[in-house]
């Protein structure tokens, strides 16, 4: 199979036909038109799906904010909260001191 992305400008394959899919010598040759416009549609679909997924993550069933600040995705998107700036990169850009990282308590074994 050949997908000739230059079909609108005459193509890179001598057998390409703009806007058509043809068979020649057992090879399928696709000559799509306006490829950038097709990509914009799919990019918009993907962006919309990502936003929907994020909203489902940060909203409860009634549509109220219910953010789990321990969730990696929520923490990575949270720029400001309760009068503070918890996002490390934003703190750096604003010349704010780095936040202390809370360390997990060390696990103890049964023999300790």
C-alpha positions as a printed NumPy array, in Angstrom:
array([[  0.   ,   0.   ,   0.   ],
       [  1.147,   3.503,  -0.844],
       [ -0.415,   6.558,   0.771],
       [  0.788,   9.469,  -1.313],
       [  0.569,  12.529,   0.93 ],
       [  1.623,  14.746,  -1.984],
       [ -1.338,  13.727,  -4.181],
       [ -2.658,  17.309,  -4.385],
       [  0.639,  18.49 ,  -5.858],
       [  0.908,  15.751,  -8.461],
       [  2.004,  13.008,  -6.1  ],
       [  5.242,  11.184,  -5.447],
       [  4.035,   8.061,  -7.238],
       [  3.41 ,   8.14 , -10.992],
       [  0.212,   6.112, -10.548],
       [ -1.351,   8.34 ,  -7.843],
       [ -4.751,   9.803,  -8.665],
       [ -5.743,  12.783,  -6.542],
       [ -8.705,  12.027,  -4.283],
       [ -8.89 ,   8.371,  -5.327],
       [ -7.771,   4.94 ,  -4.193],
       [ -6.548,   2.818,  -7.089],
       [ -5.095,  -0.651,  -7.521],
       [ -2.109,  -1.191,  -9.778],
       [  0.21 ,  -4.216, -10.035],
       [ -1.312,  -5.619,  -6.819],
       [ -0.583,  -2.418,  -4.88 ],
       [ -3.22 ,  -0.123,  -3.402],
       [ -2.376,   3.551,  -3.991],
       [ -4.247,   6.157,  -1.952],
       [ -4.171,   9.788,  -3.066],
       [ -5.858,  11.726,  -0.248],
       [ -6.85 ,  15.372,  -0.625],
       [ -6.343,  18.078,   1.997],
       [ -4.584,  15.893,   4.571],
       [ -4.037,  18.791,   7.043],
       [ -7.8  ,  19.351,   7.269],
       [ -8.331,  15.671,   8.097],
       [ -5.731,  15.833,  10.86 ],
       [ -7.319,  18.897,  12.452],
       [-10.588,  16.987,  12.855],
       [ -8.881,  14.039,  14.539],
       [ -6.739,  16.323,  16.694],
       [ -9.905,  18.114,  17.837],
       [-11.573,  14.787,  18.624],
       [ -8.561,  13.651,  20.645],
       [ -8.376,  16.984,  22.521],
       [-12.084,  16.807,  23.322],
       [-11.759,  13.239,  24.599],
       [ -8.797,  14.231,  26.795],
       [-10.77 ,  17.144,  28.3  ],
       [-13.746,  14.841,  28.942],
       [-11.477,  12.331,  30.684],
       [ -9.922,  15.061,  32.849],
       [-13.357,  16.408,  33.832],
       [-14.509,  12.898,  34.731],
       [-11.426,  12.621,  36.953],
       [-11.927,  15.896,  38.852],
       [-15.749,  16.046,  39.097],
       [-18.085,  13.86 ,  41.116],
       [-21.328,  12.398,  39.741],
       [-23.213,  15.656,  40.448],
       [-20.629,  17.783,  38.63 ],
       [-19.009,  19.217,  41.759],
       [-15.248,  19.533,  42.115],
       [-13.87 ,  16.457,  43.858],
       [-10.145,  16.585,  43.216],
       [ -7.856,  13.95 ,  44.666],
       [ -4.678,  15.952,  45.242],
       [ -2.715,  12.707,  45.594],
       [ -3.624,  11.703,  42.043],
       [ -0.639,  12.281,  39.737],
       [ -2.768,  13.743,  36.927],
       [ -4.715,  16.095,  39.199],
       [ -1.541,  17.233,  40.973],
       [  0.145,  17.876,  37.618],
       [ -2.681,  20.104,  36.389],
       [ -3.343,  22.004,  39.608],
       [ -1.72 ,  25.431,  39.355],
       [ -3.332,  27.212,  42.33 ],
       [ -5.294,  25.963,  45.33 ],
       [ -6.525,  27.568,  48.573],
       [ -4.451,  30.716,  48.079],
       [ -1.229,  28.829,  47.318],
       [  0.61 ,  27.666,  44.203],
       [  1.283,  23.929,  44.601],
       [  2.626,  23.361,  41.072],
       [  6.459,  23.146,  41.27 ],
       [  7.167,  24.712,  37.868],
       [  4.75 ,  27.607,  38.463],
       [  6.368,  28.219,  41.865],
       [  9.747,  28.443,  40.145],
       [  8.406,  30.855,  37.501],
       [  6.922,  33.034,  40.248],
       [ 10.151,  32.949,  42.303],
       [  8.39 ,  31.171,  45.162],
       [ 10.334,  28.786,  47.401],
       [  9.999,  25.087,  46.643],
       [  7.473,  23.206,  48.715],
       [  8.753,  20.599,  51.124],
       [  8.111,  17.102,  49.87 ],
       [  6.35 ,  15.044,  52.49 ],
       [  8.242,  11.807,  52.853],
       [  6.422,   8.563,  53.407],
       [  7.025,   6.956,  56.787],
       [  9.612,   4.22 ,  56.534],
       [  8.147,   0.75 ,  56.527],
       [  9.061,  -1.37 ,  59.469],
       [  9.432,  -5.078,  59.296],
       [  7.858,  -7.518,  61.73 ],
       [ 11.271,  -8.069,  63.342],
       [ 11.795,  -4.38 ,  64.309]])
